[in-house]
Amino acid sequence: METAACHSAGQSVTPTPSAGVLALIGDGITNQTKPLQRAIDSCGAAGGGTLVIPAGTYLISPITLRSQVTLQLSAGATLLASTNAADYSGKLSNLINGDSLTNASLTGQGTIDGNGAIWWQRYLDSGKTLNRPRLIYITRSSNLTVDSLTLTNSPSFHLVPYQCQNVTIKNLTITAPATSPNTDGIDPANCTHVVIQNCTIDTGDDNIAIKGGRVSGQIAQPCRDIQISNCRFLHGHGLSVGSEASSGVADVAVSNCTFTGTTNGIRIKSQTGLGGSVQNLAYSQITMTDVTNPLIIDLAYALNANNSYPTDVPAVGNITISQLTATGAKSAGNMVGLTNSLIQNLTLSAVQISAQTGLVLQNARNVTMTNWRVQAASGQSLITQNVTGTGF
C-alpha cells in the first residue's frame, strides 16, 4: 500500500506509513462532502489505501466508497448526515453508498450519525410514505469490512449489505431511540458468507434482519452462511429472519448472544407473497432477560403484504434452538406454521423459559423437545395444535 495512494486532492495531508490523514473542516457546519469524496476517489484511482479522518464533526451529504479504500474514523471523529432531503436521490439516496466494490472498509473508533430525528418526524407527518436514507448501503460487493464504529440515529436502516459476499461486521455499537421508526441495526440481504460478531445493537426496529427477497422481481441468490456471535441486543424487535424470504435464507448459526429488554428474541417472520425456503438455522447459548416474546415464528406476518407472488409461500424447516435461558418474558412465544406449509424438523434442547404465559406450537411436524422447561405464571406451559413429534 503506497502512501501516495491516499491523499485528498486540494487538501493538505499528513502522511503515515500506510495512510493519509485528511485536513477537513470539522466544525459540524461546513459541508465536507466534496473534499472527502475527492480524497476517496483519488485514493481508489491510485490503487487504494487508508484515509484517516481525525477528531472533529464533519457535516456530509451522500458519499460513495471505492474499492481497496479504507475509511478510518479516529476516536472523536463524527460524520454527521445532512438533513436536506434534496441531497438524497438516485444512486446517492443513502448517506454512505457503494456498488460493485472489492476490499472496501469502514473502520475506527469514530461515529457515523444519521441525524435521524428530523427524518422520523417527516416520516410520521407524511403518513409513513416518505422514503428515508439508510446510513450505509453497499450493493453487489465482496470482501466488505465494517469494524469498531458507532452507528447512530439513522433515518431508517443503519447498515445494509445487499447482494454482497464475504462480509465482516464486528465490534459495532448501533444505537437509536426505541421509538424511532424502522431503524434496523444490521440487515444482510441476499448475501453469502457474512460474519457479525461482538456488536451491541439498541434500536427502534429489528436488531438484525436477515433477508432473502426477490431482486428486480426475480428469484435470486439466497441469503446464506450467516454467522452471528457474541452480540448484545437491547431495545429492538429482535434477531429476525424475514420478512422478505422469496429467494431463501439458509445456514444461519447464532451463538453466545444476549437479549435484554428486546421486544422479540429469536424471530422468523414472513407470509405468502414474500415467503420462501428458510432452512438450517441453529441458535445456541442464548440468554434473554425481560424479552417480551423469546421465540417467534410468524408466517402470517402482514406488515409488508405483497399479492404479486402468490406462489412465494414460506417453507421453514431444520431449526435447532439449544441452551437458551429466558427470564421475565411476557409470553414464552408463538411458533406457528401455515396449514399448507407446516414447520418441519424443529428441535428445542435445554430450553428454559419463565414467562407470564406459555409457549404456543402450532402447525408443525417432527418437533423434538428435550430437557426443556417452560414455567408459565398462568395457564398451560405448552399449548400445541396440529403438532407431531416427541418430548412434549
Buried (B, 14 or more C-beta within 10 A) or exposed (E): BEBBBBBBEEBEBEEEEBBBBBBBBBEEEEBBBEBBBBBBBBBBEBBBBBBBBBEBBBBBBBBBBBBBBBBBBBEBBBBBBBBEBEBBEEEBBBBBBBBEBEBBBBBBBBBBBBBBBEBBEBBEEEEEEBEBBBBBBBBBBBBBBBBBBBBBBBBBBBBBBBBBBBBBBBBBBBBBBBEBBBBBBBBBBBBBBBBBBBBBBBBBBBBBBBBBBBBEEEBBBBBBBBBBBBBBBBBBBBBBBBBBBBBBBBBBBBBBBBBBBBBBBBBBBBBBBBBBBBBBBBBBBBBBBEBBBBBBBBBEBEEBEBEEBEEBBBBBBBBBBBBBBBBBBBBBBBBBBBEEBBBBBBBBBBBBBBBBBBBBBBBBBBBBBEEBEBEBEEEEBBBBEEBEBEEB
